[in-house]
């Protein structure tokens, strides 16, 4: 089990340090929080035999956390130092929440984060945000100046926290949300890894056959001046195109991909693309479920933090990602503004919310437990998504193997059929 070295703020505002063993970062955060500590930093792989932890409650949070970081040697990695990763942003969010909860002023907290940042890009970005806040700008507005670092959903949640006076709580919820999003994305990428490898291998084998294998047989056939079967003529023709115009075809494909990407980024292209994705047999259902999970978790998180329903809905709809579904939810928000219940308002968005989910939302709304129920729905949906992804990948692997075998088998058959007719020409 990995060992984690942590720095955290105690209830008295003092910094505590120590080491714990946990199965992962999420579990380590939970263990620390059970000790009534707010984690500031969490590093994996630092062994207590090589480094003795500083005594707990040695310095105050306001005066000296930056000095403590300067006194102790830290391991800094240069990999990815030119960009701010999702993990860096998550650590920044969690630390800022802890500092604010301990009573540290916002400007002072941003200074501490800037000094303790190991990533040069993060250090510069935190300083930029600090300077804007000191100049009188709100934290949400300062973050909105850097959309490449702070997504729109992130800044919208910060704005809601600032407006309601519970910024520290919202930041903590954002960090938890980011951790869950990263875990979900990791599962999706892991599920798609093996099919992607199979696809790359299949393309490589086909290129090898068309460029190297088939020309050897073509030389053999041309010496007999025999008419080749139609399948063989098609395969030989494709081989000639790949060998003669392979680079040109590759350039055309790259240009086509770039043009398609530019079109998809445009508002019209994005709507058309997202609408077509939703209509796909299996993928469309998975995309809709993932969007519903994100919406429910975001809305439940915001409501649990005290954000009003209308504000929470406006923020949560931005987390969906698919513009077609965003438009549908926006119409439902208009009905909520008119005084209708949330469950009834979402009923017309059937592409996103099944009937069972709408019933659960309606019952929770009546019982006053909407925030907890939305988070529970998100947890159940994510578990169901995980099982569906595993099933889809399990089905995709044999299908891809079948298509690979079909392509290679077709080429083999097309090149072997003329061999059986060569004996007639030899005689």
N, C-alpha and C positions, 0 to 999 in steps of 0.2 A: 504494500500500500504506500503511495507516495507521501512524502513529508512536505508540509507547507510552513513557511516562516511568515508570520503575520505581524502587522502593526495595527493597532486599533485604539479607538478613543473610549475611555471609561465613562461612567455616569458622572464622575467628578470633573470631566474635561481633561484628564491627564492621559498621556499615551502609554499603552501597555504593549509589550512585545512577547512573543513566544513561538513555540512550534507545536503543530498538531499533525496527526495522521488522518487522512480522509481519502475516500475513493475518487474524488474529483474536486474541482474548484467550487461547484455549487454546494456540495456537501460540506466543504471546509467553511464556506460563508455561513452555513446554517449552524455549524458547531460553534463558531465564534459568536454569532448573535445570541445563542443560547446562554453564553456566559455574560450576557448583558453588556457586550462590547460592540462598538460600531467599527467595522473593518476599514482601515485606511489603505493598506496595501497587502497583497498576498502573493508570495513568490514560491514557486515549486522547486524542489530539488536542493535547497540549502540545508546541509547536514549540520545538526547541532554539535557534532564532534569537531568540526572545523571552525565553528563560530559560536561563541557563547552569547546567548541573548542578553540584551541589556535588562536591568531590573525593571520590573513593572512600576508604572506610575512615577517615572523618573523625571519627566518634564511636562510642562503644561502645553495644552493644544494651541493656545494663542501665542505663546512666547517663543517656543523653541523647536517645533517639529522640523523646520528647515535646518536648524543647527545640528540636530541629531542626525539627519540624513547626511550632512556634510562631514560629521565626525566618523561615521561608520563607512567602511568600504562597501561599495555596491558593485554588482556585476552588470555591466552594460553591454548589450549586444548591438552591433551595427546593422544587423539585417533589417531591412525595411525601415531604416531610420528616416527615409525621405518621404514617408507617408504616415498618416494616422490610421491605424487599423481599428477594427471593431473592438478588439480587446482593450486597446489603449483608451478608446472612448468610454467603454464600460467602466474601466478602473477610474477614469476621471469623474464620471457621473457618481459612482458609489462613494468616492472620497469626498467630493463636494457635498453630497448629502450628509455624510458623517460630520464634516466640519460645521455645516450650518446647524445641524441638530445639536451640536455641542455649544452653540452660541457664538461661534466665530463669525465676524462680519463678512459679508460677501466679498468685498474688495480684498480683505486680508486672506480669505480662503483661496481666492484666485492667485494671490501672490505665492502662497504656500504650494499650490499645485504647480505653478510655473517653475519654482525653484526645485521641486522634487521630480520634475519630468525628466526622464532619461532619454526620451526621443526628441531630437532637435526640432523636428516639425511640430510636435506637440507643444514643446516649450514656446515656440514662436506663436502658435495659435492661441495658447492660453494667455499669453501676454497681450495679444491683439484684443481678445475678449475683455481682459482686465482693463485695458486702456479705454475701451468704449464704455464700459460700465462706470469707470471713474469720471468720464466726461458727461455722465448723466443719463446714459441710455439704459434701458431695462436689459436684463440678462437675455431674455428671449429675442429682443431686437438685435442685440449684439451677436448672438449666435446665428440669427437669420442672415447675417452678412456673409456667412461661410456655409452655404448649403452643401458644399462638397464634404464637409466634416459633420455638420449637424443636419440630419434629415428634417423635412418639414414636419413630420409627426413628432419628432423630438422637440423642436422649438415650440410647437403647438402645446405640448404637454407642459413645458416649462412656463409658457405664458399662462396656462390655466393655474399652475401652482403659484406663480407670482400674484395673480389676481386674487386667489383665494387665501393667500397668506400661509400656505403649507408647502413651500418650495422644497424643503428638505424631504418631506414625505413623498412628493411626486418624483423627485430625483431618485430616491431609493426604489420606487416602483419602476421607473424607467430602466434602472440597472438590472433589476430582476427580469423585466420584459426583454431586454437585450440578451441576457444570458439564455433565456428560453428560445428566443429567435435563432441564436447561434447554434444551439443544440439541435433545433429542428432542421436548420439548413444543413448541418453536418450529417444528419440522418439521410436527407435527400441526396446529398453529394455521394455519400457512401453507397447508397442504393444504386446510383447511376454509374458508379465507377466501372464495375465489371462489364455491363453492356457497352460502355464507351470504349473499353479496351478491345472488346470483340469487334466492334465496328472498325476501329483503326487497323486491327490485324486483317480483317476482311478486305479492306481497301488496299492494304499493302500486298496481299496475296493476288488480288485481281490485277493490280498494276504489274506485278512480276510476271504473271501469266501472259498479259497482253504485250509486254515489252520484250521479254526474253524467251518465253517458252513457245509461243505461237509462231514467231518468225522462223524457228527451226523446222517446224512442220510445213510452213508455207514454202520453204526452199525445196523440201522433199516433193510436195505436190506439183510444183511448177515444172519439174523435170519430166513429167509424164503427160503434160498437155491434156489433162483430163478435166471434165466439167465437175466442179465441186458441188456438193449439196447446198441448198439455200442456207441452212443453219451455219455451215462452215464458212460460206461466203460472208455472212453477216459478222461472224467472229473475226475473220481475217480483216474485214473492212474496219471494224472498230480498232483492231490492233494497229492498222496502218495510220488511222487518225491519231491514236495516242502517241505513236512513235514519231510521226511527222509534225503534228501540231500540239503535242502535249503541253509545252510551255505556254503557247497561246491560249489553249483551253483553260489552263490554270489561272492565267492573268484575267481572262474573261470571267471566270468564276469568282475570283477575288473582287473584281469590280462590281459584279452583280450582287455579291454579299454586302459590299459597302453601300451600294445604292439602296438595297433592301433595308439595311439598318437605318440609313438616313430617312427613308420613308416611314419606317416603323416608329421612329422617334417623333415624327410630326404628329400633330393632334389627330388628323384624319386617318393616317396610317396606323396609329396606335389603337384607335377605336376599332378599326377593321380587323387588326391582328388579334386583339384581345377578344373580340366577338367570335372570331373563327376558332380560337383556342377553347372557348367555353362550349362550342358546339362539337368538339371532338368527343368520341365515345367514352373513353376512360379518363383521359387527361383532363377534360373539361370538368368532370365531377370532382377530381382531386383538387384542381385549382379553386373551385368554388368552396370546397370544404376548408381548404387552407385559409382562404380569405375570410370565411365565417369564423374560424378559430381566432385569427388575429383580431377581428372586429370585437368578438365577445371578450377576449382577454383584455384588450385595450380599454373597452368601455367599463368592464368590471373593475379593472385596476383604478381607473379615474374616479368612478363612483365610490369605491372604497376609500379613496383619498379625500373625498369630500367635494369633488368637482360637481357642479350642477348638471342635470341630465342633458340639457340642450348643448351646453359647452362640451360635455363628454362625447356626445354624438358627433358633433362637428369635428372633434379631434379624431375619434375612432374611425370615422369613414375614410380619413386620409390614409389609414394604415392598411386598407383593403388591397390597394395596388392595382386592381383591374378597374379601368375607368367606367366600363359598362355597369359593373356592380356598384361603383361609387355613385353613379347617377341614380340608380334605383334606390339606394339608401338615402340619398339627398331628398328624394320625393317623400320618403317615409319621415324624415326629420321635419319636413314642412307640416305633415299631419300632426306630429307631436306638438309642434308650436301652436297648432290650432286647439290643443287640449285633449287630443285623443290618446288612448293608452299606447304604450310602446309596442306591445305584442300585436295589437290590431294594426298599427301603423306599418309594421314590418311584414304584414301578411301578404302584401302584394309583391314582395320581393322573393318569390318562390325559388328563383335560381340560386339564392344564397341561403335562405332559411327554410328547412323542411317543416312540415306541419308539427312534428313532435317537438322540435326546438321552439317553435312559436308558442306551443302550449306551455312549455316549461317557463318561458319568459313571462307569459301572462300570469301564471300562478305565482311566480316569484315576485312579480310586480305588485300583486295584490297582498302578498304576505310581508312586503317590505324587505325582502332578502335578495333584491335584484343583483347587487354587486357580487355576492358570493355565488349565486346561481350561474351568472355569466362566466365567472372564472371556472366553475365546475364544468360547464358545457365546453369551454375551451380545452380543459384537460381531457375530457372524454373524447372530444373530436380529434385531438392530437394523437391519442392512443389508437383510435380507429384509423387515422391516416397512416400511422406507422405500420399497422397490420396490412392495410391496403397497398402501401408501397412495397412491402416485402412480397406480397402476393403478385403484384404487377411485375416486379423484377424477376421473381421465380418463373413467371410466364414468358417474360421477354427473353431470357437466356436461351431456352430451347428454340424459340421462334427465330432468334438471330442466328443460331447454329443451323437451323433448317434452311434459312435463306442463303447463308454462306455456302452450305453444302450444295444447294440448288444452283447457285451461280457457278461454282467450280465444277459441279457435275455436268452442267450444260456445256461449258467450255470443253471439258474432257470428251463428252459424247460427240460434240461437233467436230473435234479434231480426230477422233478415232474412227468414225463412220467411213471416211474416205479410204482409210487403210485397208478395209475389207474389200474395197473395189479395185485396189491397185493390182491384185493378181490377174484380173482380166486384162489390164493394159500390159502387164509383163508378158503374158502369153502372146 
